């Protein structure tokens, strides 16, 4: 019986295992050193904040794996011998495979800062990071202050986590405005204000120089590179992005760059070896997408895709239209299509912000053809199905604005803003667009 071995029990690896089992009777083993069972990584913050317990983050009961004949092995892979189709584990055990799926995810970036490996210094990606946070920052008596280094999505999640336990937080962001390499200026400034409104000490345009230790080898302070200021702290969160977790692959025959290089079928340079999820890097980027995408839903899609190929239905990975979502403390964010930090030559923009400074939309469209290119929304929930459909059909920005009520996914009795949004667009662009009444038939009809 063919043996499929999957390294990594995140959403990518587990999705691959589930779909291989649905399609075949192959032997399946998942190897991971992180946790005995799969859990929802995006829910880690809610465990610390008291909204969930760890067992609530496991999508499947512990009996699910044996019932579905998926073997779980808790171990760390030291190296891969592709010629003999075997893995060397950290305990010197040799483990054979017929086909191998690498789904090892990401690890927090470190840039050689002095003190970056001290006690009390951590990322916020793995279950072990959460355990460390509970140890070093259980309350504001044990942790008098935390410093977070890096202004991405994980950084703001960690800030919210610590804030929930009333632990003072200093947030060091290298950029001049939060996440302004991704968000246009208006939105970035809005998130700056949200961070400040939550009493987080936001420091923009600064870099970490070093982390200093106390006599026990635990972080006691950080030094800011630009000013030499020393900030006392008990915990340092390193959230300056992530990179593929592929150190153990570098000495193998498998081609790597930043990640494990794959083709459109998620095949590596070595026969019968595949890579999926955060650790996979497309040799040629798909459309406007980045070659590496550390996004939950693309990892799941890769798992589904590679399962088809392994079960003799060779299938190309097609992620479709770009979308993503996040939460900036109390402001929910969604993006569909493309809204770059700076508009490109052929693009026009429309921005609307509510007077409460907590809701906004940013539309991007072709200034000549008026084709809709993308939207960012803040504090207003939009329907994924709607925007996936209009992007696939290459609809106009006029069509989007006319049907903005259909796009809105906010619950009943929420205040609606479509008329105000479209009125502003008409005033700025000399148009006379009218918002059509919400139609449930249009919302749920197929593209």
C-alpha positions in Angstrom: 0.0 0.0 0.0 1.4 3.4 -1.0 2.5 5.4 2.0 1.9 9.2 2.0 3.9 11.1 4.6 3.0 14.7 5.4 5.4 16.9 7.4 3.3 19.5 9.3 -0.1 19.3 10.9 -1.4 22.8 10.1 -4.4 23.5 7.9 -2.4 22.7 4.7 -1.2 19.3 5.7 -4.4 18.2 7.5 -6.5 19.3 4.5 -4.3 17.2 2.2 -4.6 14.2 4.5 -8.4 14.5 4.8 -8.9 14.7 1.0 -6.4 11.9 0.3 -8.5 9.7 2.6 -11.7 10.8 0.9 -10.3 9.8 -2.4 -8.3 6.6 -1.6 -7.2 3.9 0.9 -3.6 5.0 0.9 -1.6 4.8 4.1 -1.3 8.4 5.6 1.0 9.6 8.3 1.2 13.2 9.6 4.4 14.1 11.4 4.6 17.2 13.6 6.5 18.3 16.6 4.2 21.2 17.5 1.1 19.6 19.0 -0.4 16.1 19.0 -3.5 17.2 17.2 -4.4 19.8 14.5 -5.7 23.1 15.9 -6.8 26.4 14.4 -3.7 28.6 14.5 -5.7 31.8 13.9 -7.6 31.1 17.2 -4.4 31.2 19.4 -5.1 34.8 20.4 -8.6 34.0 21.7 -7.2 31.3 24.1 -5.0 33.9 25.8 -7.9 36.5 25.8 -10.1 34.0 27.6 -12.7 33.6 24.8 -11.8 29.9 24.1 -9.9 27.0 25.6 -7.3 25.1 23.6 -9.6 22.1 23.1 -12.2 24.4 21.5 -9.7 25.2 18.8 -9.4 21.6 17.5 -11.8 21.3 14.6 -11.9 17.5 15.0 -12.3 15.3 18.0 -9.2 13.3 19.0 -10.9 10.0 17.8 -11.3 11.4 14.3 -7.8 10.5 13.2 -7.8 6.8 14.1 -11.3 6.4 12.7 -10.2 7.8 9.4 -6.9 5.8 9.5 -4.7 8.9 9.6 -1.6 8.1 11.7 -0.3 11.0 13.8 3.4 11.0 14.8 4.8 13.6 17.1 8.4 14.1 16.1 10.7 16.6 14.4 12.2 15.9 11.0 15.9 16.5 10.9 16.6 15.9 7.2 15.2 14.3 4.0 17.0 11.6 2.0 15.1 11.9 -1.3 17.2 9.1 -3.1 16.2 6.5 -0.5 12.8 8.1 0.1 13.3 8.4 3.9 13.2 11.0 6.6 15.7 11.2 9.5 13.9 12.2 12.7 15.6 14.0 15.6 15.6 10.8 17.6 17.7 9.2 14.8 14.7 7.1 13.6 14.5 6.6 9.9 11.0 6.9 8.5 10.2 5.7 4.9 7.7 7.3 2.5 6.4 6.7 -1.0 5.2 10.2 -1.6 6.1 13.2 0.6 4.2 16.4 1.2 6.1 19.2 2.9 3.7 21.5 4.8 5.9 23.0 7.5 4.5 26.5 7.5 6.4 29.6 8.7 8.6 30.7 11.5 8.9 34.3 12.9 11.7 36.4 11.3 14.8 37.2 13.3 17.4 39.6 12.1 20.3 38.9 14.3 19.3 41.3 17.1 21.5 40.9 20.2 19.3 39.2 22.8 16.8 37.8 20.3 16.9 34.3 21.9 16.6 35.4 25.6 13.9 34.1 27.8 10.7 36.2 27.5 11.4 36.8 23.8 8.9 35.1 21.4 7.0 35.2 18.2 3.3 34.5 18.1 2.9 31.8 15.5 3.2 28.4 17.3 1.4 26.8 20.2 4.7 27.0 22.1 4.7 30.8 21.7 1.4 30.9 23.4 2.8 28.7 26.2 5.7 31.1 26.6 3.4 34.1 26.7 1.3 32.5 29.5 4.6 31.9 31.4 6.1 35.4 31.0 3.0 37.5 30.8 0.2 35.9 32.8 -0.8 39.3 34.3 0.4 42.9 34.7 2.1 42.1 37.9 4.5 39.5 36.4 4.8 41.5 33.2 5.0 45.2 33.9 5.4 46.1 30.1 5.7 44.3 26.8 7.4 45.5 23.7 6.3 44.3 20.3 8.7 44.6 17.3 7.1 44.7 13.9 3.9 46.2 12.6 2.1 43.5 10.7 -1.1 41.6 11.4 0.5 39.3 14.0 1.9 42.3 15.8 -1.4 44.0 16.2 -3.0 40.7 17.3 -0.3 40.3 20.0 -0.9 44.0 21.1 -4.6 43.3 21.5 -3.9 40.1 23.4 -1.7 41.8 26.0 -4.0 44.8 26.2 -6.8 42.4 27.1 -4.9 41.6 30.4 -4.2 45.3 31.0 -0.5 44.8 30.3 1.1 48.1 29.0 2.4 47.7 25.5 5.0 49.6 23.4 4.7 48.9 19.7 7.8 49.5 17.6 7.0 49.9 13.9 9.8 50.4 11.4 7.5 52.1 8.8 6.3 55.7 9.1 2.7 54.5 9.4 1.2 51.2 10.4 1.3 48.6 7.6 1.7 51.3 5.0 3.4 48.9 2.6 0.0 47.2 2.2 -2.6 49.8 3.1 -3.1 53.2 1.4 -2.3 56.2 3.6 -5.8 57.0 4.7 -6.4 53.5 6.0 -3.0 53.2 7.6 -3.6 56.5 9.5 -7.0 55.2 10.6 -5.4 52.1 12.1 -2.6 54.3 13.8 -5.4 56.1 15.5 -7.2 52.9 16.6 -4.0 51.6 18.1 -3.5 54.9 20.0 -7.1 55.0 21.1 -6.6 51.7 22.8 -3.8 53.2 24.9 -1.0 51.3 23.1 2.3 53.2 23.0 2.8 53.3 19.2 6.3 54.3 18.0 6.5 54.8 14.3 9.7 55.0 12.2 11.9 53.2 14.7 14.0 50.0 14.8 15.1 47.6 17.5 18.8 47.8 18.3 19.1 45.2 21.0 17.3 43.3 23.8 19.1 43.5 27.2 19.0 40.7 29.7 18.7 40.6 33.5 20.9 38.4 35.7 18.6 35.4 35.1 18.9 35.6 31.3 15.4 37.1 30.8 14.6 40.1 28.7 14.7 43.3 30.9 14.6 46.1 28.3 15.0 47.0 24.6 17.1 49.7 23.0 15.7 51.8 20.2 18.3 52.2 17.4 17.5 55.7 16.3 17.5 57.4 19.7 19.3 55.0 22.1 16.2 55.1 24.4 16.0 52.1 26.7 12.5 50.8 27.4 12.1 48.5 30.4 10.0 45.4 29.7 9.5 41.7 30.7 8.4 40.4 27.3 9.5 41.1 23.8 7.2 40.0 20.9 9.1 39.5 17.6 6.4 40.0 14.9 8.5 41.4 12.0 6.9 39.0 9.5 7.4 35.3 9.0 9.5 33.2 6.5 9.1 29.6 5.3 10.2 27.0 7.9 12.5 25.0 5.6 15.9 24.9 7.4 15.9 21.1 7.5 15.5 21.0 3.7 18.5 23.1 2.7 20.9 20.2 2.5 18.5 18.0 0.4 18.2 17.7 -3.3 15.0 19.7 -3.2 15.2 23.1 -4.9 14.6 26.0 -2.5 14.7 29.8 -2.6 12.9 31.6 0.2 10.5 28.7 0.2 10.4 25.2 -1.4 10.1 25.9 -5.1 7.0 24.3 -6.7 5.3 24.4 -10.1 1.5 25.0 -10.6 0.9 21.4 -9.6 2.7 21.9 -6.2 5.4 19.5 -7.3 9.0 20.2 -6.2 12.1 19.5 -8.2 12.2 15.9 -6.9 9.7 13.3 -8.1 7.1 12.3 -5.5 7.8 15.3 -3.3 5.3 18.1 -3.0 5.1 21.4 -1.0 2.0 23.3 0.1 1.0 26.2 2.4 3.3 28.9 3.8 6.5 27.0 3.0 5.8 26.6 -0.7 7.1 29.2 -3.2 5.7 29.3 -6.8 8.5 29.4 -9.4 6.3 31.8 -11.3 3.9 34.0 -9.4 0.2 33.5 -10.2 -1.2 36.7 -11.6 -0.6 39.6 -9.1 -0.2 37.2 -6.2 3.1 36.9 -4.3 5.1 33.7 -4.9 4.7 32.8 -1.2 1.4 33.4 0.5 1.2 32.9 4.3 -2.6 32.9 4.2 -5.0 30.3 5.9 -7.3 29.8 3.0 -4.6 29.4 0.3 -3.0 26.7 2.5 -6.4 24.9 2.6 -6.8 25.2 -1.2 -3.3 23.8 -1.8 -4.1 20.8 0.5 -7.2 20.0 -1.5 -5.4 20.4 -4.8 -2.4 18.3 -4.0 -4.7 15.5 -2.8 -6.2 15.3 -6.2 -2.8 14.9 -7.9 -1.6 12.3 -5.4 -4.7 10.3 -6.1 -4.0 10.2 -9.8 -6.1 13.3 -10.9 -3.3 15.7 -11.7 -4.8 19.1 -10.8 -3.4 22.6 -11.2 -3.5 25.0 -8.2 -5.8 27.9 -9.1 -6.4 30.1 -6.1 -8.8 32.4 -7.9 -9.4 36.1 -7.0 -7.4 37.5 -4.1 -9.1 38.2 -0.8 -8.2 38.4 2.8 -9.5 39.6 6.1 -8.2 40.6 9.5 -9.1 42.6 12.6 -7.3 45.7 13.8 -8.4 45.6 17.5 -12.1 46.7 17.0 -12.0 47.4 13.3 -12.7 44.5 11.0 -10.9 44.6 7.6 -11.7 42.8 4.3 -10.0 43.1 0.9 -11.1 41.7 -2.4 -9.1 42.1 -5.6 -6.3 44.6 -5.5 -6.0 47.9 -3.7 -2.3 48.7 -3.6 -0.7 51.0 -1.1 -0.1 53.4 -4.0 -2.3 53.4 -7.2 -0.7 52.3 -10.4 -0.7 54.3 -13.6 -4.0 53.0 -15.0 -5.9 53.1 -11.7 -8.3 55.6 -10.1 -9.4 55.5 -6.4 -12.4 56.4 -4.4 -12.2 56.7 -0.6 -15.1 57.2 1.8 -14.7 57.3 5.6 -17.5 57.6 8.2 -17.3 60.5 10.7 -16.7 58.0 13.6 -13.3 57.2 12.0 -14.1 53.4 12.4 -15.6 52.6 9.0 -14.2 53.2 5.5 -14.2 51.8 2.0 -11.5 52.3 -0.7 -12.4 51.4 -4.3 -9.9 50.8 -7.0 -10.8 50.8 -10.7 -9.4 51.4 -14.1 -9.6 55.1 -14.9 -10.3 54.5 -18.6 -12.5 51.4 -18.8 -14.0 51.8 -15.3 -13.5 48.1 -14.6 -13.6 47.3 -10.9 -10.2 46.2 -9.6 -10.6 45.9 -5.9 -12.0 47.1 -2.6 -10.8 47.5 1.0 -13.5 47.7 3.6 -13.2 48.7 7.3 -16.0 48.2 9.8 -18.5 47.2 7.1 -18.8 43.5 6.3 -19.1 42.6 2.7 -20.1 39.3 0.9 -17.3 37.3 -0.5 -19.6 35.7 -3.1 -20.5 39.2 -4.4 -17.0 40.4 -5.0 -15.7 37.1 -6.3 -18.5 37.2 -8.9 -17.9 40.8 -10.0 -14.1 40.3 -10.2 -14.6 37.2 -12.3 -17.1 38.9 -14.6 -14.8 42.0 -14.8 -17.8 44.2 -13.9 -17.5 48.0 -13.7 -17.2 50.2 -10.6 -20.7 51.6 -11.5 -22.1 48.1 -11.2 -20.5 47.6 -7.8 -21.8 50.9 -6.5 -25.3 50.2 -7.9 -25.4 46.9 -6.1 -23.6 47.9 -2.9 -26.6 47.0 -0.8 -26.4 43.4 -2.2 -22.7 43.4 -1.2 -23.3 44.4 2.4 -23.2 41.5 4.9 -23.8 43.5 8.1 -26.6 42.0 10.3 -30.2 43.3 10.2 -30.7 46.6 11.9 -27.1 47.7 11.4 -26.9 51.2 10.1 -26.4 51.1 6.3 -24.2 53.6 4.5 -24.6 52.8 0.8 -26.6 56.0 -0.1 -23.9 58.2 1.6 -21.1 56.4 -0.1 -22.6 56.6 -3.6 -23.6 60.2 -3.1 -19.9 61.1 -2.4 -18.8 59.1 -5.4 -21.3 61.0 -7.6 -20.2 64.3 -6.3 -16.5 63.6 -7.0 -17.0 61.9 -10.4 -19.9 63.8 -11.9 -22.0 60.6 -12.1 -25.6 59.8 -11.2 -25.3 56.3 -9.9 -28.4 55.0 -8.0 -28.2 52.3 -5.4 -30.5 49.4 -6.2 -32.6 47.9 -3.4 -31.1 44.8 -1.9 -32.1 41.7 -3.8 -31.8 38.3 -2.2 -32.3 36.7 -5.6 -29.3 38.5 -7.0 -27.1 37.8 -4.0 -27.6 34.0 -4.2 -27.8 33.6 -7.9 -24.8 31.9 -9.5 -22.3 33.8 -11.6 
